[in-house]
């Protein structure tokens, strides 16, 4: 029997907190400004894991006004932090810029070297 190489479910452990992508999805679905398409990027800086959430913004809310996008980013960040209990970085991306797949969506990119 081989040594276990990773998790079989989609749970992530970020700074000691169990994070399920479905938790982030539920936060985004509650917001009217965002699409349900998102991508989680996990990286390690020094000894700390960081989580970046890329979120698609609905077309009517995606504008050239930086202040509006900053306020939306702060709102998303606060909602995720209050639900999960950890700080995240939020990146707003253009509508339809996150890849769609026919089968199960790939929502997590893990760039940590373990």
ZATIGU-53723 format. One record per residue: residue number from 1; residue in one letter; x, y negated, z of N, C-alpha, C, O in turn. Coordinates in steps of 0.1 Angstrom, whole numbers. Each point is the difference from the previous one (the first is absolute). Example, Ala and Ser with C-alpha at 12.3 -4.5 7.8 and 13.67 -1.06 7.14 Angstrom:
BEGIN
REC num residu   n_X   n_Y   n_Z  ca_X  ca_Y  ca_Z   c_X   c_Y   c_Z   o_X   o_Y   o_Z
REC   1      a   132    57    78    -9   -12     0     9   -12     0    10     0     7
REC   2      s   -14   -11   -14     9   -11     0    -8   -11     8     5   -11     1
// end
This chain:
BEGIN
REC num residu   n_X   n_Y   n_Z  ca_X  ca_Y  ca_Z   c_X   c_Y   c_Z   o_X   o_Y   o_Z
REC   1      x     8    12     0    -8   -12     0     9   -12     0    10    -1     7
REC   2      x   -14    -9   -15     8   -13    -1    -4   -10    11   -10     1     6
REC   3      x    19   -10    -4    -2   -11     9   -11    -9    -5     0    -2   -12
REC   4      x    -8    -3    21   -11    -9    -5     7   -13    -5     9    -5     6
REC   5      x   -15     0   -17     6   -12    -7    -8   -12     2     5   -11    -4
REC   6      x   -17    12     9    -8   -12     1   -14     3     5    -3    12     3
REC   7      x    -5   -22    -3   -14     2     4    -9     4   -12     3    -3   -11
REC   8      x   -13    11    14    -9     4   -10   -12    -9    -2    -7     0   -10
REC   9      x     4    -9    20   -10    -9    -1     6   -14    -3    12    -1    -3
REC  10      x   -20    -9     2     5   -13    -4     2   -10    12     2   -12    -3
REC  11      x    -1    17    15     3    -8    11    15    -5     0     9     8    -3
REC  12      x    -7   -21     6    13    -5     2     2    -4    14    -9    -3     7
REC  13      x    22     3    -3     3    -4    14     9   -12    -2    11     1    -5
REC  14      x   -17   -13     9     7   -13    -2     2    -6    14    -9    -3     7
REC  15      x    22     3    -3     4    -6    14    -8     7    11    -5    -7     9
REC  16      x     3    20   -10    -7     8    10   -15     0    -1    -7     5     9
REC  17      x     1   -12   -19   -14     0    -1    -4     9   -12     5    -1   -11
REC  18      x   -15     9    13    -5     9   -11    -9    -9    -9   -10    -6     5
REC  19      x    13     6   -17    -7    -8   -10    -5     9   -11     7     7    -7
REC  20      x   -20    -8     5    -7     7   -11    -3   -10   -11    -6   -10     3
REC  21      x     9    13   -16    -4    -9   -10   -15    -3     0    -5   -11    -4
REC  22      x    -3    20     8   -15    -2     1    -4   -11     9   -10    -7    -1
REC  23      x    19     4    12    -3   -11     9     2   -13    -7    -8    -9     2
REC  24      x    18     8   -10     2   -12    -7   -10    -2   -11    -5   -11    -2
REC  25      x     1    22    -4   -11    -1   -10   -13    -5     6    -7    -8    -6
REC  26      x     4    12    18   -13    -4     6     1   -15     3   -10    -7    -1
REC  27      x    22     2     5     1   -15     3    -2    -7   -13    -7   -10     0
REC  28      x    13    14   -11    -1    -7   -13   -15     1    -6    -4    -9    -6
REC  29      x    -3    20     9   -13     1    -5   -10    -9     7   -10    -4    -6
REC  30      x    13     0    18    -8    -9     8     1   -15    -5    -8    -8     3
REC  31      x    19     6   -11     3   -14    -5    -6    -1   -14     2     8    -9
REC  32      x    -9   -20     6    -6    -2   -13    10    -5   -10    -2     1   -12
REC  33      x    14    -6    16     9    -6    -9    10    10    -7     6    -3    -9
REC  34      x    -6    15    14    10    10    -5    -7    12    -7   -12     3     2
REC  35      x    20     3   -10    -4    12    -7     3    12     9     9    -1     9
REC  36      x   -14    13   -11     4    12     8    13     6    -4     3    11     4
REC  37      x     4   -17   -13    13     5    -5    11    -6     7     1   -13     1
REC  38      x     7    21     5    12    -5     8    11    10    -1    -2    11    -5
REC  39      x    14   -15    10    12     8    -1     7    -3    13     3   -11     4
REC  40      x     2    22     3     8    -1    12    14     3    -3     3    10    -5
REC  41      x     6   -19     9    14     2    -2     7     0    13     0    -9     8
REC  42      x     6    21    -5     7     2    13    15    -1    -2     5     7    -9
REC  43      x     2   -15    16    15    -2    -1     6     0    14    -7    -2    10
REC  44      x    19     5   -10     8    -1    13    10   -11    -1     9     1    -9
REC  45      x    -9   -10    18    10   -11     2     7     2    13    -6    -2    10
REC  46      x    18     6   -10     7     4    12    -6    12     6    -1    11    -6
REC  47      x    -4   -12    18    -7    11     7   -15    -1     0    -7     8     5
REC  48      x     2   -19   -11   -15    -3     0    -6     3   -13     5    -3   -11
REC  49      x   -17    10    11    -8     2   -12    -9   -12    -2    -5    -6     9
REC  50      x     4     2   -22    -9   -11    -3   -10     5   -10     2     9    -8
REC  51      x   -14   -15     9   -11     4    -9    -4   -13    -8    -4   -10     6
REC  52      x     4    12   -19    -5   -11    -9   -12     5    -6    -1    11    -6
REC  53      x   -10   -19     6   -13     4    -6    -2    -9   -12    -1   -13     1
REC  54      x     1    19   -13    -3    -8   -12   -15     2    -3    -5    11     0
REC  55      x    -2   -22    -1   -15     0    -1    -4    -8   -13     5   -11    -3
REC  56      x   -14    17    -4    -5    -7   -12   -11   -10     5    -9     4     8
REC  57      x     9   -15   -14    -9   -11     3   -11     0   -11     4     2   -11
REC  58      x   -16    -4    15   -11    -1   -10     3   -12    -9     6   -10     4
REC  59      x   -10    11   -17     3   -11   -10    -5   -13     4     7   -10    -2
REC  60      x   -19     8     8    -5   -13     3     8    -6    12     0   -12     2
REC  61      x     7    20     6     8    -6    11    15    -1    -4     7    -7     7
REC  62      x    -3    13   -18    14    -2    -4     1   -13    -8    -5    -1   -11
REC  63      x    13    -8    17     1   -13    -6    14    -5     1     9     7     5
REC  64      x    -6   -19   -11    13    -6     1     2    -7    13    11    -5     2
REC  65      x   -21     3     6     1    -7    12     7     8    10    -5    10     5
REC  66      x    17   -14    -1     9     8     9    -7     0    14     1    10     7
REC  67      x    -7   -21    -3    -5    -1    13   -12    10     2    -1     6    11
REC  68      x    -7    -4   -21   -11    10     1     5    14     1    -5     8     9
REC  69      x    15    -5   -17     6    13     1     7     3    13     0    11     5
REC  70      x     7   -21     1     7     1    13   -10     3    11     2     8     8
REC  71      x   -14   -15    -9   -10     2    10    -6    14    -1    -2     6    11
REC  72      x     0    -2   -23    -5    14    -2    10    10     5    -4    10     7
REC  73      x    17   -12   -10    10     9     5     1     1    15     1    11     6
REC  74      x    -2   -23     1     0     0    14   -13     7     6     1     7    10
REC  75      x   -12    -9   -16   -12     7     4     1    15    -1    -4     7    10
REC  76      x     9    -2   -21     2    14    -2    10     6    11    -3    10     6
REC  77      x    14   -17    -5    10     4    10    -6     0    14     3    10     7
REC  78      x   -10   -20    -3    -6     0    14   -10    12     1     0     6    11
REC  79      x    -8    -4   -21   -10    11     1     7    14     1    -4     8     8
REC  80      x    14    -6   -15     8    13     0     7     1    14     0    11     6
REC  81      x     6   -22    -2     7     1    13    -9     2    12     4     7     9
REC  82      x   -16   -12   -10    -9     2    11    -6    14     0    -3     6    11
REC  83      x     2     0   -22    -4    14    -1    11    10     3    -3    10     8
REC  84      x    15   -12   -13    10    10     2     9    -3    12     5    10     6
REC  85      x    -3   -22    -3     8    -3    12    15    -2    -4     9    -1     9
REC  86      x    -6     0   -22    14    -3    -5     0   -11   -10   -11    -3    -6
REC  87      x    22    -4     5     1   -10   -10     3     5   -14     8    10    -1
REC  88      x   -14   -16    -9     3     5   -14     3   -13    -8    -3   -11     4
REC  89      x     9    14   -16     1   -11    -9   -10     2   -11    -2    12    -5
REC  90      x    -5   -22     1   -11     1   -10     5    -8   -13     4   -11     1
REC  91      x    -5    18   -12     3    -6   -13   -13     1    -8    -5    11    -3
REC  92      x     1   -22    -2   -12    -1    -9     5     2   -14     9    -7    -4
REC  93      x   -16    15    -3     4     3   -14   -12    -3    -9   -12     0     5
REC  94      x    14    -2   -18   -10    -3   -10   -10    12    -1     3    11     3
REC  95      x   -15   -14    -7   -10    10    -2     5    10   -11     6    -4   -10
REC  96      x    -9    17    12     3    11    -9    15     2    -2     4     5   -10
REC  97      x     5   -10    19    14     2    -1     5    13     7    11     4    -3
REC  98      x   -18     1    12     4    13     7    -5    11    -8   -12     1    -5
REC  99      x    21     9     3    -3    11    -9   -12     8     4    -1     3    12
REC 100      x    -8     1   -21   -11     8     2     4    15    -4     7     1   -10
REC 101      x   -12     9    17     2    13    -4   -13     8    -1   -10    -4     6
REC 102      x    10    14   -14   -13     8    -2    -3     9    12   -11     2     3
REC 103      x    22     3     3    -2     9    11     1    -8    13    -6   -11     2
REC 104      x    12    18     8     2    -7    13    10   -12    -1    10     2    -6
REC 105      x   -14   -13    11     8   -12    -1    12     1     8     0     4    12
REC 106      x    11    -9   -17    13     0     7     0   -14     7     3   -10    -7
REC 107      x    -5     9    20    -1   -12     7    12    -4     8     2   -11     4
REC 108      x     8    21    -2    11    -3     8    13     2    -8     2    11    -7
REC 109      x     7   -20     8    14     1    -5     9    -1    12     1   -10     7
REC 110      x     6    21    -4     9     1    12    14    -1    -5     6     9    -6
REC 111      x     0   -21     9    14    -3    -4    10     3    11    12    -3    -1
REC 112      x   -17     9    12    10     3    11     9    11    -3    -4    10    -7
REC 113      x    16   -11    11    10    11    -2     1     7    14     6    -6     9
REC 114      x   -12    17    -8     0     7    13    11    10     1     2     7    10
// end
